[in-house]
Amino acid sequence: MTEEFNFVDLVWHELEFRDQTSFTYAVYETGVTYIGCAYFYPVGRSRPLSRELLVHDVDVSWRVTPSAYERGLYDTLYRALQGWSVVDFRFRAPLFSNARLP
């Protein structure tokens, strides 16, 4: 991703956050090292809404940097998001929509 495209992407996420239509969070290891992002979207936004999707109340996805992936942090972030989405955000039935789930 180019620096210019990343800036546009960040502005887009800021607008979504402000309008409360989705929430994007940068993820850091021990508060210092950036390792990726987590996304909370309304169900039906990233794929067509269907009867099967209606049982979910949020669509959660994430990505990590290549170095974080090599260190196994993709799976670690998935496990953290499973707890975070239910305990801290109080969603009842999150959908984890990444193409590869641990």
Beta strands, then each sheet from edge to edge (+ up, - down):
strand 1: 23-29
strand 2: 33-41
strand 3: 58-64
strand 4: 94-96
sheet 1: 1+ 2- 3+ 4+
end
